[in-house]
């Protein structure tokens, strides 16, 4: 039997609430939404949900490891459900489009630093910057 969002919340020690389920649903199949876009998606099913409630849910789900928060420089934070695989991102300097890039080499952390300063490195986060096909063709 497939794992449901209700199961995921319980497995991570979180109460099952309508706003949490709505946020998870908003991000299902739609990666890299900012908080405003998540709010708009959630309000389609829960019209009275507050902005603060959505921010609280995003924070709780990120802390629990059910969401990943991405903050490309100069852009608002974005959220995705793809977690635990140490993938990276590519961002368009023109329009801000963001897409996933699978791990650059090998297994997590998939990059080996020249020095760890004594840290036990668990993951690496890389952001590739460039122009998407639409912005490139626009000149």
C-alpha positions as a LaTeX table, in Angstrom:
\begin{tabular}{lrrr}
\hline
Residue & $x$ (\AA) & $y$ (\AA) & $z$ (\AA) \\
\hline
Unk1 & 0.00 & 0.00 & 0.00 \\
Unk2 & 1.43 & 3.43 & $-0.93$ \\
Unk3 & 2.48 & 5.81 & 1.83 \\
Unk4 & 0.06 & 8.72 & 2.17 \\
Unk5 & 0.81 & 12.25 & 3.31 \\
Unk6 & $-1.07$ & 11.41 & 6.52 \\
Unk7 & 1.32 & 8.49 & 7.06 \\
Unk8 & 4.35 & 10.71 & 6.34 \\
Unk9 & 3.28 & 13.30 & 8.88 \\
Unk10 & 2.74 & 10.65 & 11.54 \\
Unk11 & 6.04 & 8.91 & 10.74 \\
Unk12 & 7.82 & 12.21 & 11.33 \\
Unk13 & 6.04 & 12.84 & 14.63 \\
Unk14 & 3.80 & 15.60 & 13.31 \\
Unk15 & 0.10 & 16.03 & 13.94 \\
Unk16 & $-2.07$ & 15.61 & 10.88 \\
Unk17 & $-3.77$ & 18.94 & 10.16 \\
Unk18 & $-5.62$ & 20.30 & 7.14 \\
Unk19 & $-3.01$ & 23.04 & 6.51 \\
Unk20 & $-0.14$ & 20.52 & 6.61 \\
Unk21 & $-1.91$ & 18.20 & 4.21 \\
Unk22 & $-2.79$ & 21.13 & 1.94 \\
Unk23 & 0.83 & 22.35 & 1.82 \\
Unk24 & 2.10 & 18.86 & 1.00 \\
Unk25 & $-0.56$ & 18.59 & $-1.70$ \\
Unk26 & 0.34 & 22.01 & $-3.10$ \\
Unk27 & 3.94 & 20.87 & $-3.55$ \\
Unk28 & 3.08 & 17.43 & $-4.94$ \\
Unk29 & 4.24 & 17.46 & $-8.53$ \\
Unk30 & 5.11 & 21.18 & $-8.35$ \\
Unk31 & 8.67 & 21.75 & $-7.28$ \\
Unk32 & 10.31 & 25.02 & $-6.34$ \\
Unk33 & 7.29 & 27.06 & $-5.28$ \\
Unk34 & 7.86 & 30.14 & $-3.14$ \\
Unk35 & 5.73 & 30.72 & $-0.04$ \\
Unk36 & 3.31 & 33.02 & $-1.89$ \\
Unk37 & 2.66 & 30.39 & $-4.57$ \\
Unk38 & 2.16 & 27.74 & $-1.88$ \\
Unk39 & $-0.29$ & 30.05 & $-0.12$ \\
Unk40 & $-2.29$ & 30.54 & $-3.33$ \\
Unk41 & $-2.42$ & 26.78 & $-3.93$ \\
Unk42 & $-3.46$ & 26.08 & $-0.34$ \\
Unk43 & $-6.17$ & 28.74 & $-0.42$ \\
Unk44 & $-7.75$ & 26.95 & $-3.37$ \\
Unk45 & $-8.79$ & 24.20 & $-0.92$ \\
Unk46 & $-8.61$ & 26.07 & 2.42 \\
Unk47 & $-9.74$ & 29.64 & 1.63 \\
Unk48 & $-9.49$ & 30.87 & 5.23 \\
Unk49 & $-5.94$ & 29.69 & 5.92 \\
Unk50 & $-3.72$ & 32.52 & 7.16 \\
Unk51 & $-0.38$ & 33.56 & 5.71 \\
Unk52 & 1.23 & 32.84 & 9.10 \\
Unk53 & $-0.24$ & 29.33 & 9.16 \\
Unk54 & 1.32 & 28.52 & 5.78 \\
Unk55 & 4.70 & 29.91 & 6.86 \\
Unk56 & 4.49 & 27.89 & 10.09 \\
Unk57 & 3.67 & 24.73 & 8.16 \\
Unk58 & 6.50 & 25.30 & 5.66 \\
Unk59 & 8.90 & 25.74 & 8.58 \\
Unk60 & 7.65 & 22.63 & 10.43 \\
Unk61 & 7.73 & 20.43 & 7.34 \\
Unk62 & 11.22 & 21.64 & 6.44 \\
Unk63 & 12.47 & 20.99 & 9.98 \\
Unk64 & 10.96 & 17.50 & 9.84 \\
Unk65 & 12.74 & 16.76 & 6.55 \\
Unk66 & 9.54 & 16.48 & 4.51 \\
Unk67 & 10.37 & 19.60 & 2.48 \\
Unk68 & 13.59 & 21.14 & 1.28 \\
Unk69 & 14.06 & 24.92 & 1.30 \\
Unk70 & 16.18 & 26.39 & $-1.48$ \\
Unk71 & 17.38 & 29.99 & $-1.33$ \\
Unk72 & 19.14 & 31.04 & $-4.53$ \\
Unk73 & 20.94 & 34.35 & $-4.04$ \\
Unk74 & 18.69 & 37.28 & $-4.89$ \\
Unk75 & 15.54 & 35.15 & $-5.08$ \\
Unk76 & 12.83 & 34.27 & $-2.56$ \\
Unk77 & 13.09 & 30.94 & $-0.77$ \\
Unk78 & 11.45 & 28.08 & $-2.62$ \\
Unk79 & 10.25 & 24.71 & $-1.41$ \\
Unk80 & 10.19 & 21.22 & $-2.83$ \\
Unk81 & 9.25 & 17.73 & $-1.71$ \\
Unk82 & 12.31 & 16.09 & $-3.27$ \\
Unk83 & 14.48 & 15.45 & $-0.22$ \\
Unk84 & 17.24 & 13.11 & 0.88 \\
Unk85 & 19.01 & 12.62 & $-2.43$ \\
Unk86 & 21.46 & 15.55 & $-2.30$ \\
Unk87 & 20.48 & 16.88 & $-5.72$ \\
Unk88 & 21.47 & 20.35 & $-6.85$ \\
Unk89 & 19.82 & 23.19 & $-8.77$ \\
Unk90 & 20.27 & 25.33 & $-11.87$ \\
Unk91 & 18.85 & 28.87 & $-11.86$ \\
Unk92 & 18.24 & 31.18 & $-14.82$ \\
Unk93 & 19.80 & 34.61 & $-14.30$ \\
Unk94 & 17.21 & 36.08 & $-16.64$ \\
Unk95 & 13.80 & 34.88 & $-15.44$ \\
Unk96 & 14.64 & 33.00 & $-12.24$ \\
Unk97 & 13.45 & 29.61 & $-13.47$ \\
Unk98 & 14.87 & 26.89 & $-11.24$ \\
Unk99 & 15.31 & 23.21 & $-12.06$ \\
Unk100 & 16.83 & 20.14 & $-10.45$ \\
Unk101 & 20.25 & 18.76 & $-11.33$ \\
Unk102 & 21.03 & 15.26 & $-10.13$ \\
Unk103 & 24.10 & 14.74 & $-7.98$ \\
Unk104 & 27.17 & 15.86 & $-9.92$ \\
Unk105 & 29.36 & 12.81 & $-9.19$ \\
Unk106 & 28.86 & 9.71 & $-7.08$ \\
Unk107 & 26.93 & 9.45 & $-3.83$ \\
Unk108 & 26.10 & 12.12 & $-1.23$ \\
Unk109 & 27.75 & 14.44 & $-0.55$ \\
Unk110 & 28.91 & 13.93 & $-4.20$ \\
Unk111 & 31.56 & 16.62 & $-3.82$ \\
Unk112 & 34.66 & 16.26 & $-1.70$ \\
Unk113 & 36.03 & 19.50 & $-0.21$ \\
Unk114 & 39.76 & 20.07 & $-0.09$ \\
Unk115 & 39.43 & 20.60 & 3.68 \\
Unk116 & 36.56 & 19.85 & 6.05 \\
Unk117 & 37.96 & 21.76 & 9.06 \\
Unk118 & 37.05 & 18.74 & 11.15 \\
Unk119 & 33.40 & 18.65 & 10.03 \\
Unk120 & 31.70 & 15.38 & 9.13 \\
Unk121 & 30.30 & 16.45 & 5.75 \\
Unk122 & 26.85 & 14.99 & 5.08 \\
Unk123 & 25.71 & 16.88 & 2.01 \\
Unk124 & 26.81 & 19.41 & $-0.57$ \\
Unk125 & 24.68 & 22.15 & $-2.05$ \\
Unk126 & 25.59 & 23.50 & $-5.47$ \\
Unk127 & 23.73 & 26.10 & $-7.49$ \\
Unk128 & 24.49 & 26.37 & $-11.18$ \\
Unk129 & 23.65 & 29.73 & $-12.77$ \\
Unk130 & 23.01 & 30.46 & $-16.43$ \\
Unk131 & 20.28 & 31.29 & $-18.91$ \\
Unk132 & 17.33 & 29.00 & $-19.60$ \\
Unk133 & 16.46 & 28.16 & $-23.24$ \\
Unk134 & 13.67 & 30.78 & $-23.35$ \\
Unk135 & 15.91 & 33.60 & $-22.11$ \\
Unk136 & 18.75 & 32.51 & $-24.41$ \\
Unk137 & 16.48 & 32.59 & $-27.46$ \\
Unk138 & 15.10 & 36.01 & $-26.42$ \\
Unk139 & 18.63 & 37.33 & $-26.77$ \\
\hline
\end{tabular}
